[in-house]
Amino acid sequence: SHPADRSQVQCRVVARMSTPTPSKARILCLHGYAQNAAFFRQRTGSLRKALKAVAGDFVFVDAPFAATAGFLGDINADERGQSLGWWTFDEATASRPSLSHEYAGVERSLELLDATCEREGPFDGVLGFSQGAALAALLCMRRRTLFR
């Protein structure tokens, strides 16, 4: 097991902004590398406000792995919360995740989101940032019934 692996923890929906109505969309929200669900929720406040007429339920999920990349430097955990990632990479072969040829944990993150979709879905869309956007694309390819 990877030392930064938090996958033994069941899917944890950290924040749900909800005013669900049948006519409003439900959106699954996936944060980027070195972020977390609460931080992503905070950073998307203006977008959520702009979408409030059409989207009533935003479900933010924490990634299962600690983000430990050396290039991150000092991140103020008091301001941003825990730094998480949807997968890890081998720093011995690449200086950044985007340059790596090998990733660990992608399948585990997809399984976590499968469970989230089963428990919290259905969803009308998915919003991802950076690493979360890449995972959103993989999730859409894997779960063709993700959306209503």
C-alpha angles and dihedrals in degrees: 000000000000111000092233093048113129093169094115086073112088117243108289119203101207101185135014120184101196139180094140118190128162091251098050125083125246112220128198108214123205120189127218131254114297091017133095137212096266093049092047090049090053093048093050096053095112092047093049090049091050090050098044093107092059106021121054105166126049115182113198118196131194119232116241100234134069112242104235105161113146093225091066093079117186114347116186102239090188089063101034106024124223117348109236138177137198091225139000133231138208108262090194090070101033137026095215134028091243090060097048123109093200130052130183125207103026093120092047091052091049090051089050090052092045087058091046091052092049093049102034104024165130099087131189095209147352128234118198134174123208107313087012090056091053089050090048089058091050090047092052091051091048100042108041088171093055093108131058 
